[in-house]
Amino acid sequence: MEFDRDTIISYETVAQTTLCQEETQESIVPDACPDILRIVDVCGQATLSGKQAREGAAQVTGMVRACILYQPEGGGGLRRVEVSLPFTCQAEAPGLTERGTVLASPRLRRAEARALNPRKVLLRVDLAVDVTACQPVERPICCGVDNPEEEGVCQRQYQGEDYQLCAVQEKPFAFSDQVRLQSGSGEAPVLLASRVQPVCTESKLIGTKLIFKGMVELFLLLQEPGGTITSGHESMPFSQIIEAPSAGEEGDCQVEVEVASFHCEPAPGDSRELEVSLELLAQAMVYSHRPVTLLQDLYSTSHLMEVERENQILCRLGEQSVRPQAVRELLETGEMVRSIVDARLALGQVTQNREGSELVLTVDAWISVLYLDENELVQCVQRSIPVSCRLDSPENARCSCFCACPGEVFAAPAAGGVEVRFTVEFHCLTTETTAVPSVTSAKLGEARGAGEGQRPSVVLRMPSPGEELWDIAKAHGTTMEQILQANELEEEALPYGRMLLIPSIR
């Protein structure tokens, strides 16, 4: 027999995890900088240098550029020391080969420094790196029999769909812009620290192209000529196109943009103009609904058959949603807070715990606030705040979730410390899998009834509970149509409690 065969071409997610690790490094204060009296804060940016798919493992490399802010001996305004700290991490990914693709998103959760002496500091950074490893797979399937009437073959087919990861694409691109600091006739402020956060705000498929747009959010920490510390925020738009030939226009897009390198420096000749240049990497995953036809079962009315089967695992979309969670907390300082200088937020690993029919998603939000105390000294308070979200999810469902913090963090002086308010968005995608029995191959055996003598032309029997018309027809080597006609039935639902006439095909 000849079979109609097809191939499901997609990507399998062989690893999806968050790696958390600490890195430390000792650094010497440059000769041009004064001695350290007190370390105030550490601002930093994690960048993605490279990623590699290996046999059974995904490797990610990157760099943390940290800016240590300190109060120098002898007074005066804050000073800065820049430290670059490389990192490497590796996630186990069974089934991954060099043909696979690794997607990565490093985040700096926390950074702190300790003065070992006035000229040496110990920097410690706490990293969270989201790693997703995708392996291209090809699954051959059997859809049906060509010319089934030649051998009296009856076939049963499954018509459904598979929600699959059909495309994994990435594109590096450069981005540059200029930012004008607040105008004034006096001396320009000094740039103490800067960090960026690219955010994809829109993505859509048109033909074979994936078009996405977003904003690069730039956060600045400045020191005015009189020593006052201020913060700034600029939004810079971008738009790009990625080729996605196998996705189709009905696909669901997920695009994340990561920072590969970042520079923010005063423009030559104009210290009030900042030149911002970045190397960015867009990483896109496209999901689609693919119609699938599977040959579930078959038999011949004229011959016995030997059939081989296996389960095909099909996936369907459960829920795709964004769930915002508002947070309001008091960070205790133990002293009076005169004013707020800056507030920033970093998100850690998303954990999942099941409570009955609900899935509880939790992420640690690390909040840092710079403020002026009653003596007008710059201080820093930090705290980790767990944020949770509940999701109705069947026990066999799989949930993929990442978190984002849209907008700025609000911070204000309050009795006993600093009140902070922010929103964490949980981006959830749940899928459910189903094992569908399907035929992989079959061949005809000897003729039905060979060596058994004369077969009866009609059999009279009672359907068993749960038995289907297909099962009866297959057991007696006849067709469902013949049974329906012999019993004057119009539909396949069996009338239980009634004897059926089962005609034989000769």
C-alpha positions as CSV (number, residue, x, y, z in Angstrom):
1,M,0.0,0.0,0.0
2,E,1.0,3.5,-0.7
3,F,0.6,6.1,2.1
4,D,0.1,9.9,2.0
5,R,2.8,11.2,4.2
6,D,3.8,14.6,5.5
7,T,6.4,16.2,7.8
8,I,5.8,18.5,10.7
9,I,8.8,20.9,10.8
10,S,9.1,23.0,13.9
11,Y,11.3,23.8,16.9
12,E,11.3,22.0,20.2
13,T,12.0,23.9,23.4
14,V,14.6,21.6,25.0
15,A,15.5,24.0,27.8
16,Q,13.8,27.1,29.4
17,T,15.4,28.2,32.6
18,T,16.8,31.1,34.6
19,L,20.4,30.8,35.7
20,C,21.3,32.8,38.9
21,Q,24.9,33.4,39.8
22,E,27.2,35.7,41.6
23,E,30.4,37.2,40.3
24,T,33.1,39.1,42.3
25,Q,36.1,41.2,41.4
26,E,38.6,43.3,43.2
27,S,39.5,46.7,41.6
28,I,42.0,49.4,42.3
29,V,40.8,53.0,42.3
30,P,42.5,54.9,39.4
31,D,45.3,57.3,40.4
32,A,43.3,60.3,39.1
33,C,40.5,59.6,41.6
34,P,40.6,60.6,45.3
35,D,40.5,58.1,48.2
36,I,37.2,56.5,49.1
37,L,35.5,57.6,52.3
38,R,32.1,55.9,51.8
39,I,30.6,53.9,49.0
40,V,27.1,55.2,48.3
41,D,25.7,52.9,45.5
42,V,26.6,50.7,42.5
43,C,24.7,51.3,39.2
44,G,25.3,48.7,36.5
45,Q,24.3,47.3,33.1
46,A,24.4,43.7,32.0
47,T,25.2,43.1,28.4
48,L,25.1,40.0,26.2
49,S,28.4,39.2,24.5
50,G,27.6,35.8,22.9
51,K,25.7,32.5,23.1
52,Q,26.4,29.1,21.7
53,A,24.5,25.9,21.2
54,R,26.5,22.8,22.1
55,E,25.7,19.1,22.4
56,G,23.4,19.0,25.4
57,A,24.2,22.4,26.7
58,A,23.6,26.1,26.1
59,Q,26.4,28.6,26.9
60,V,26.0,32.4,27.4
61,T,28.7,35.0,27.9
62,G,28.3,38.6,28.8
63,M,29.7,41.6,30.6
64,V,28.6,43.7,33.6
65,R,29.6,47.3,33.4
66,A,29.3,48.7,37.0
67,C,29.7,52.3,38.1
68,I,30.7,52.6,41.8
69,L,29.6,55.9,43.3
70,Y,31.4,57.0,46.4
71,Q,32.0,60.0,48.6
72,P,35.7,60.9,48.6
73,E,37.8,61.8,51.6
74,G,38.2,65.5,51.9
75,G,34.6,66.2,50.9
76,G,33.2,67.4,47.6
77,G,30.6,65.8,45.3
78,L,30.3,62.1,44.5
79,R,32.9,60.4,42.4
80,R,32.7,57.3,40.2
81,V,34.8,54.3,39.4
82,E,33.9,52.1,36.4
83,V,34.5,48.3,36.6
84,S,33.9,45.8,33.9
85,L,33.3,42.2,35.0
86,P,32.8,39.4,32.5
87,F,30.6,36.4,33.1
88,T,29.9,33.0,31.6
89,C,27.0,30.6,32.4
90,Q,25.8,27.3,31.1
91,A,22.5,25.5,31.1
92,E,21.8,21.8,30.6
93,A,19.8,21.3,27.4
94,P,19.2,17.6,26.6
95,G,18.6,17.1,22.9
96,L,20.3,20.4,21.9
97,T,22.8,20.2,19.1
98,E,24.9,22.7,17.2
99,R,22.0,23.1,14.8
100,G,19.9,24.6,17.7
101,T,19.4,28.2,18.7
102,V,20.0,29.7,22.1
103,L,18.1,32.8,23.2
104,A,19.4,34.7,26.3
105,S,18.5,37.6,28.4
106,P,20.9,38.7,31.2
107,R,19.8,41.0,34.0
108,L,21.7,42.6,36.8
109,R,19.5,42.0,39.8
110,R,21.8,43.5,42.4
111,A,25.3,45.0,42.6
112,E,27.2,46.1,45.7
113,A,30.7,47.2,46.5
114,R,32.8,47.2,49.7
115,A,35.9,49.3,50.3
116,L,38.8,47.0,51.3
117,N,40.9,50.1,51.8
118,P,40.7,53.7,50.5
119,R,42.3,52.6,47.1
120,K,40.7,49.1,46.6
121,V,37.1,47.9,46.3
122,L,35.5,44.5,46.1
123,L,32.6,44.4,43.6
124,R,29.9,41.7,43.9
125,V,27.1,41.4,41.3
126,D,24.0,39.1,41.4
127,L,22.9,38.0,37.9
128,A,19.8,36.4,36.5
129,V,20.1,35.0,32.9
130,D,17.0,33.7,31.1
131,V,18.0,30.9,28.7
132,T,15.8,29.3,26.1
133,A,17.3,26.6,23.9
134,C,15.4,25.6,20.7
135,Q,16.2,22.6,18.6
136,P,14.8,22.2,15.0
137,V,12.9,18.9,14.6
138,E,11.2,17.1,11.7
139,R,8.4,14.7,12.6
140,P,7.2,12.4,9.8
141,I,3.5,11.6,10.0
142,C,1.1,9.4,8.0
143,C,-2.0,11.2,6.8
144,G,-3.9,8.4,5.0
145,V,-3.8,5.7,2.4
146,D,-3.6,6.4,-1.4
147,N,-6.4,4.6,-3.3
148,P,-7.9,2.8,-0.3
149,E,-10.7,1.3,-2.4
150,E,-8.3,-1.0,-4.3
151,E,-7.9,-3.3,-1.3
152,G,-11.1,-2.5,0.5
153,V,-9.3,-0.4,3.0
154,C,-11.3,1.6,5.6
155,Q,-9.4,4.3,7.4
156,R,-10.0,6.5,10.4
157,Q,-8.4,10.0,10.3
158,Y,-7.8,12.6,13.0
159,Q,-8.4,16.2,12.0
160,G,-6.8,18.7,14.4
161,E,-4.0,21.3,14.7
162,D,-0.7,21.7,16.4
163,Y,0.3,24.9,18.1
164,Q,4.0,24.9,17.3
165,L,7.1,27.1,17.5
166,C,7.6,27.5,13.8
167,A,10.4,30.2,13.6
168,V,13.3,31.3,15.8
169,Q,15.1,34.3,14.4
170,E,17.5,37.0,15.6
171,K,18.9,40.2,14.2
172,P,21.7,42.4,15.5
173,F,21.4,46.1,14.8
174,A,23.0,49.3,15.8
175,F,21.2,52.3,17.5
176,S,22.4,55.8,18.1
177,D,20.9,59.0,19.3
178,Q,21.7,62.3,20.9
179,V,20.2,63.6,24.2
180,R,20.2,67.2,25.2
181,L,20.5,67.9,28.9
182,Q,18.5,70.6,30.5
183,S,19.7,73.9,29.0
184,G,21.5,76.5,31.1
185,S,24.1,79.1,30.8
186,G,26.4,77.7,33.5
187,E,28.5,74.6,33.7
188,A,27.0,71.4,32.5
189,P,26.1,68.6,35.0
190,V,28.5,65.6,35.4
191,L,27.2,62.2,34.2
192,L,27.6,59.9,37.1
193,A,25.8,56.8,35.8
194,S,23.6,55.7,32.9
195,R,21.7,52.5,32.0
196,V,19.3,51.5,29.2
197,Q,16.4,49.2,28.8
198,P,15.1,48.3,25.3
199,V,11.4,47.5,25.2
200,C,9.6,46.0,22.2
201,T,6.1,47.6,22.1
202,E,4.7,46.2,18.9
203,S,5.3,43.3,16.5
204,K,3.5,41.9,13.5
205,L,4.0,39.6,10.5
206,I,3.5,40.9,7.0
207,G,4.3,38.3,4.3
208,T,7.7,36.8,5.1
209,K,8.7,39.8,7.3
210,L,8.4,40.4,11.0
211,I,8.2,44.1,11.7
212,F,8.8,45.2,15.3
213,K,8.9,48.6,17.0
214,G,10.0,49.7,20.5
215,M,11.7,52.2,22.7
216,V,15.1,52.4,24.3
217,E,14.6,53.8,27.8
218,L,17.6,55.7,28.9
219,F,18.1,56.5,32.6
220,L,20.6,59.1,33.8
221,L,22.1,60.0,37.1
222,L,23.6,63.5,37.1
223,Q,25.5,65.7,39.5
224,E,24.9,69.4,39.1
225,P,27.7,72.0,39.5
226,G,26.6,72.7,43.0
227,G,26.8,69.1,44.0
228,T,23.0,68.4,43.8
229,I,22.2,64.9,42.5
230,T,19.4,64.6,39.9
231,S,18.0,61.9,37.6
232,G,16.9,62.0,34.0
233,H,14.9,59.8,31.7
234,E,14.7,59.8,27.9
235,S,12.7,57.5,25.5
236,M,14.2,56.8,22.1
237,P,12.2,55.0,19.4
238,F,13.4,52.3,17.1
239,S,11.9,50.0,14.4
240,Q,13.4,47.0,12.6
241,I,12.5,44.1,10.2
242,I,13.4,40.4,10.6
243,E,13.0,37.8,7.8
244,A,10.7,35.1,8.9
245,P,9.9,33.1,5.7
246,S,8.2,30.1,7.4
247,A,6.0,31.9,9.9
248,G,2.9,33.0,8.0
249,E,0.9,36.1,8.8
250,E,-1.3,34.5,11.4
251,G,1.6,33.7,13.8
252,D,2.0,34.9,17.4
253,C,5.2,36.9,17.8
254,Q,7.4,37.3,20.9
255,V,10.3,39.7,20.4
256,E,12.9,40.5,23.1
257,V,15.7,43.1,22.5
258,E,18.9,42.7,24.4
259,V,21.9,45.1,24.8
260,A,25.2,43.8,23.4
261,S,27.1,47.1,24.1
262,F,26.3,50.5,25.4
263,H,28.1,53.8,25.5
264,C,26.8,57.2,26.7
265,E,29.3,60.0,26.7
266,P,29.3,63.8,26.5
267,A,29.6,65.0,22.9
268,P,33.0,66.6,22.0
269,G,32.8,70.3,22.3
270,D,29.4,70.3,24.0
271,S,29.1,68.8,27.4
272,R,25.3,69.3,27.5
273,E,24.9,67.0,24.6
274,L,25.1,63.2,25.3
275,E,25.9,60.8,22.5
276,V,24.2,57.4,23.0
277,S,25.3,54.4,20.9
278,L,24.2,50.8,21.3
279,E,24.6,47.4,19.7
280,L,21.3,45.6,20.1
281,L,20.2,42.0,19.4
282,A,16.6,41.3,18.6
283,Q,15.5,37.7,19.4
284,A,12.2,36.5,18.0
285,M,10.0,33.4,18.5
286,V,7.0,32.9,16.3
287,Y,4.2,30.4,17.1
288,S,1.5,29.2,14.7
289,H,-1.5,27.0,14.5
290,R,-0.7,24.2,11.9
291,P,-3.6,22.0,10.6
292,V,-2.7,18.3,11.1
293,T,-4.3,15.1,9.6
294,L,-3.2,11.8,11.2
295,L,-4.1,8.3,10.1
296,Q,-5.4,6.9,13.4
297,D,-6.5,3.4,12.4
298,L,-7.2,1.3,9.3
299,Y,-8.3,-2.2,8.2
300,S,-9.2,-4.1,5.1
301,T,-12.5,-5.8,4.4
302,S,-10.8,-8.4,2.2
303,H,-7.5,-9.0,4.0
304,L,-6.0,-9.2,7.5
305,M,-3.5,-6.4,8.2
306,E,-0.3,-5.9,10.2
307,V,-0.3,-2.3,11.6
308,E,2.4,-0.4,13.4
309,R,1.5,2.6,15.6
310,E,3.0,5.3,17.7
311,N,1.7,8.3,19.6
312,Q,2.0,11.7,18.0
313,I,2.3,14.5,20.6
314,L,0.2,17.6,19.5
315,C,0.1,20.9,21.3
316,R,-2.7,23.4,21.7
317,L,-2.8,26.9,23.0
318,G,-4.3,27.2,26.4
319,E,-4.0,30.9,27.3
320,Q,-2.0,33.9,26.3
321,S,-2.3,36.9,28.6
322,V,-0.6,39.8,30.3
323,R,-1.4,40.1,34.0
324,P,-0.3,43.3,35.7
325,Q,0.3,43.3,39.4
326,A,0.4,46.6,41.3
327,V,2.9,46.8,44.2
328,R,3.0,49.4,47.0
329,E,5.5,49.0,49.8
330,L,7.4,51.0,52.4
331,L,11.2,50.7,52.5
332,E,12.3,51.4,56.1
333,T,15.3,53.6,56.4
334,G,15.5,54.3,60.2
335,E,16.0,58.0,59.5
336,M,14.2,60.9,58.0
337,V,14.2,61.1,54.2
338,R,14.4,64.6,52.9
339,S,14.0,63.9,49.2
340,I,14.3,61.2,46.5
341,V,17.1,61.3,44.0
342,D,16.5,58.1,42.0
343,A,14.7,54.8,42.0
344,R,15.3,51.7,39.9
345,L,14.0,48.2,39.8
346,A,15.4,44.8,38.7
347,L,13.5,41.5,38.3
348,G,14.9,38.1,39.2
349,Q,13.8,34.5,38.5
350,V,10.2,33.6,37.9
351,T,9.2,30.5,40.0
352,Q,6.1,28.4,39.6
353,N,4.2,26.5,42.3
354,R,0.9,24.7,42.0
355,E,-1.9,25.1,44.4
356,G,-4.7,22.8,43.3
357,S,-6.1,24.1,39.9
358,E,-4.1,27.3,40.2
359,L,-0.5,28.1,39.2
360,V,1.2,30.6,41.5
361,L,3.9,32.6,39.6
362,T,6.4,34.6,41.8
363,V,9.2,37.0,40.9
364,D,11.6,38.8,43.2
365,A,11.7,42.6,42.5
366,W,14.9,44.2,43.7
367,I,14.3,47.9,44.4
368,S,17.0,50.5,45.0
369,V,16.3,54.1,46.0
370,L,18.8,56.9,46.3
371,Y,17.7,59.6,48.7
372,L,19.0,62.6,50.7
373,D,18.9,62.3,54.5
374,E,18.3,65.1,56.9
375,N,22.0,66.1,56.6
376,E,21.7,66.3,52.8
377,L,23.9,63.3,52.4
378,V,23.2,60.8,49.6
379,Q,22.1,57.4,51.0
380,C,20.8,54.2,49.4
381,V,18.1,51.8,50.6
382,Q,17.6,48.4,48.9
383,R,15.1,45.6,49.4
384,S,13.8,42.5,47.6
385,I,10.0,42.4,47.3
386,P,8.3,39.1,46.1
387,V,5.5,39.7,43.6
388,S,3.0,37.0,42.8
389,C,0.3,36.3,40.2
390,R,-2.3,33.4,40.2
391,L,-3.2,31.7,37.0
392,D,-6.0,29.1,36.4
393,S,-4.1,26.2,34.8
394,P,-4.9,22.5,34.3
395,E,-2.3,20.1,35.9
396,N,-1.1,18.9,32.5
397,A,-0.6,22.4,31.2
398,R,2.9,24.0,30.7
399,C,3.3,27.7,31.4
400,S,6.0,29.9,29.9
401,C,6.3,33.2,31.7
402,F,8.5,36.3,31.7
403,C,8.1,39.5,33.6
404,A,8.5,43.2,32.8
405,C,8.2,46.4,34.6
406,P,6.5,49.0,32.4
407,G,6.9,52.7,33.2
408,E,8.9,54.2,36.0
409,V,9.2,53.4,39.6
410,F,7.4,55.9,41.9
411,A,9.2,56.7,45.1
412,A,8.3,59.4,47.8
413,P,9.4,60.2,51.3
414,A,7.1,58.7,53.9
415,A,7.0,58.3,57.7
416,G,9.7,55.8,58.5
417,G,11.3,55.6,55.1
418,V,10.4,55.6,51.4
419,E,7.1,54.6,49.8
420,V,7.5,52.9,46.5
421,R,4.9,52.0,43.9
422,F,5.4,50.1,40.6
423,T,3.7,47.5,38.4
424,V,5.0,44.1,37.3
425,E,3.5,42.5,34.2
426,F,3.4,38.7,34.0
427,H,3.4,37.7,30.3
428,C,2.0,34.1,30.4
429,L,1.7,31.5,27.6
430,T,0.1,28.2,28.6
431,T,0.0,25.1,26.3
432,E,-1.5,21.6,26.7
433,T,-0.3,18.5,25.0
434,T,-2.3,15.5,23.7
435,A,-1.0,12.1,22.7
436,V,-2.8,11.0,19.5
437,P,-2.4,7.3,18.5
438,S,-1.4,7.2,14.8
439,V,-0.4,4.7,12.2
440,T,3.2,4.6,11.0
441,S,3.0,1.7,8.6
442,A,0.8,-1.3,7.6
443,K,0.9,-4.2,5.2
444,L,-1.7,-6.6,3.9
445,G,-1.8,-10.2,5.2
446,E,-3.7,-13.2,4.1
447,A,-7.3,-13.0,2.9
448,R,-10.0,-12.9,5.5
449,G,-11.5,-16.2,6.3
450,A,-8.8,-18.2,4.5
451,G,-8.9,-21.8,5.8
452,E,-11.9,-21.1,8.0
453,G,-14.7,-22.4,5.7
454,Q,-17.8,-20.5,4.7
455,R,-18.2,-17.2,6.5
456,P,-21.8,-16.3,7.7
457,S,-23.4,-13.6,5.6
458,V,-25.0,-11.9,8.7
459,V,-24.0,-11.8,12.3
460,L,-26.5,-10.7,15.0
461,R,-24.9,-9.1,18.1
462,M,-25.4,-6.6,20.9
463,P,-22.9,-3.6,21.2
464,S,-20.8,-3.6,24.3
465,P,-20.8,-0.5,26.6
466,G,-18.4,2.1,25.2
467,E,-18.0,0.3,21.9
468,E,-18.0,2.4,18.7
469,L,-19.4,1.6,15.3
470,W,-15.8,1.7,13.9
471,D,-14.8,-1.1,16.4
472,I,-17.6,-3.4,15.3
473,A,-17.1,-2.9,11.6
474,K,-13.3,-3.5,12.0
475,A,-13.9,-6.7,14.1
476,H,-16.2,-8.2,11.5
477,G,-14.4,-7.0,8.4
478,T,-17.3,-4.9,7.1
479,T,-17.9,-1.2,6.7
480,M,-19.7,1.3,8.9
481,E,-21.9,2.2,5.9
482,Q,-23.1,-1.4,5.5
483,I,-24.0,-1.7,9.2
484,L,-25.9,1.6,9.1
485,Q,-27.8,0.6,6.0
486,A,-28.6,-2.9,7.3
487,N,-30.0,-1.5,10.6
488,E,-31.7,1.5,9.0
489,L,-29.6,3.9,11.1
490,E,-28.8,7.5,10.0
491,E,-25.9,8.3,12.4
492,E,-22.9,6.6,13.9
493,A,-24.2,6.7,17.5
494,L,-25.1,3.2,18.4
495,P,-28.5,2.3,19.9
496,Y,-27.4,0.5,23.0
497,G,-29.7,-2.3,24.2
498,R,-30.6,-3.2,20.6
499,M,-29.3,-6.1,18.6
500,L,-27.4,-5.1,15.4
501,L,-27.3,-6.9,12.1
502,I,-23.7,-7.1,11.0
503,P,-23.5,-8.0,7.2
504,S,-20.3,-9.5,5.8
505,I,-18.6,-8.3,2.7
506,R,-17.8,-11.2,0.3
